[in-house]
Amino acid sequence: MEQIAEMAHRIRIHDFTFCAQPNADGFSLGEIPGIGMYPDRSALLQGTCFLDGGLHTDVAEEHLHMYLHPLGIGAKEIRFVKGESLFEGILNDPFERTRLCRELSNGVPTTLEAFSASDAWDRFVGALNIDPSRLRTPATSVMRTLDDKEAIRRLAHTLGLDDVFPKHVFTLDVHETLARIQEFRVQFPQLIVVKRPDLESGVGQLLIDPQTSEEQIFAYVREYCTGHRPIIVEEGVFGIEGSVQWHVSPQGLESRFFSLQYTHAGTHQGNVIAPTGVACLPEDWPLAWRERVVEKIWATTETFVKWVAARGFIGPIGFDFIMNKNAFSLLECNARTTAATYLESVRWQIERQGHANVTAAMKNAYPKRARTWKDSVRMLEQHSNNLAFNAKTGVGVIVANPRLFHLDSPKCLLISAGADIAQAESSLEQARKIL
């Protein structure tokens, strides 16, 4: 997709701490090891990024300058701050606070981006009195409407798009929820999905198939049906899952990328992105259908994007969907940077080096033999197929998030570039196995 050039230096504060905080009912994603290092992914993006300065800053610096930069990838600069969050760290660091304010108030077209809108982001912007025209993150009120699975379905109804989501109902009390579950099981015996609208898909969601017991359903309803928020009871759809992402800027709407998602039991595992949406879809699907479904997904999501853009929305906005040979259905909206954003940026940076039609795939890896990012790169280089990324060919596997190797249960992020999906996925899976 063509990218709208803003000709501005981007400063990124991809703080994740709000993700682990409980909601009004006390539900959360739970303990996330290394969450303070999750913003390290922003080092893959161009511009300047703030990262946690607590531990292993030398590892992150060395990885950027000695590894990513020679590959033609990554941020121009990392700035480290210490605090409960990156926002707090900047506010409590006189030098970084003053420098950031100066950069966002001079004549140079510098813009500021957060991972997602949040109360902490709003307080941060207010405390520094940042010019709204410098911001590239949506307002919290708009983001909450779009990210909430109930609100986005109600918005679809308002826009006359009821049929773009699977058939669903909203329920409040335990009795009503159990009754509607039973009705949907009769109507859709192979699969129905029940979910809390204010939680991530991997949390607060139950997939109900013919093997799901009544005890499992009762336990779910007792835990999540609090009456404070409705439960969504929804038709289960079989197919492959994907996402598209738009970006809204003062220059207009930009369709960024079409990706397929790797998922397991409703939980996101990774993404793969090809140069076009059609190239992402299975070759055994008729070409005319592939072209038509890609066009329709972009057209459908554009209706939502135009609606929010008219209300002052600025920033990325993504939509998850599921599709098969016959139809597609939207599942949710993510009005923020997503995991696939980092993947697409790397893919785009590789193409900018002169490599055409780059396909890229991404998953986490959980190394058993490699102890550091250097070990991983060395093992990829020494593999018989030389799996390490080669900047001259634009093919191979990139190791990212190097500080996650230092967790009690080490992990890292792997991004594999290839000429097509088969090559990118093959190298990715080989790399995950050998580490």
HELIX and SHEET records of a PDB file:
HELIX    1   1 THR A   17  ALA A   20  5                                   4    
HELIX    2   2 ILE A   35  LEU A   44  5                                  10    
HELIX    3   3 THR A   57  GLU A   62  1                                   6    
HELIX    4   4 HIS A   63  LEU A   68  3                                   6    
HELIX    5   5 HIS A   69  LEU A   71  5                                   3    
HELIX    6   6 LEU A   86  LEU A   91  1                                   6    
HELIX    7   7 PRO A   94  GLU A  103  1                                  10    
HELIX    8   8 ASP A  119  LEU A  128  1                                  10    
HELIX    9   9 PRO A  132  ARG A  134  5                                   3    
HELIX   10  10 THR A  140  ASP A  147  1                                   8    
HELIX   11  11 LYS A  149  THR A  158  1                                  10    
HELIX   12  12 ASP A  162  VAL A  164  5                                   3    
HELIX   13  13 VAL A  174  GLN A  187  1                                  14    
HELIX   14  14 GLU A  214  TYR A  224  1                                  11    
HELIX   15  15 GLY A  277  CYS A  280  1                                   4    
HELIX   16  16 LEU A  287  ALA A  309  1                                  23    
HELIX   17  17 ALA A  339  ARG A  352  1                                  14    
HELIX   18  18 TRP A  373  GLN A  382  1                                  10    
HELIX   19  19 PRO A  402  HIS A  406  5                                   5    
HELIX   20  20 ILE A  421  ILE A  434  1                                  14    
SHEET    1   A 4 GLU A  77  VAL A  81  0                                        
SHEET    2   A 4 THR A  48  ASP A  52  1                                        
SHEET    3   A 4 HIS A   9  ILE A  13  1                                        
SHEET    4   A 4 THR A 110  ALA A 114  1                                        
SHEET    1   B 4 HIS A 168  THR A 171  0                                        
SHEET    2   B 4 ILE A 231  GLU A 235 -1                                        
SHEET    3   B 4 ILE A 192  LYS A 195 -1                                        
SHEET    4   B 4 GLN A 205  ILE A 208 -1                                        
SHEET    1   C 8 PHE A 328  ASN A 334  0                                        
SHEET    2   C 8 GLY A 315  MET A 323 -1                                        
SHEET    3   C 8 ILE A 240  SER A 249 -1                                        
SHEET    4   C 8 GLY A 252  HIS A 264 -1                                        
SHEET    5   C 8 THR A 267  ILE A 273 -1                                        
SHEET    6   C 8 THR A 359  ALA A 365 -1                                        
SHEET    7   C 8 CYS A 412  GLY A 418 -1                                        
SHEET    8   C 8 GLY A 396  ALA A 400 -1                                        
END                                                                             
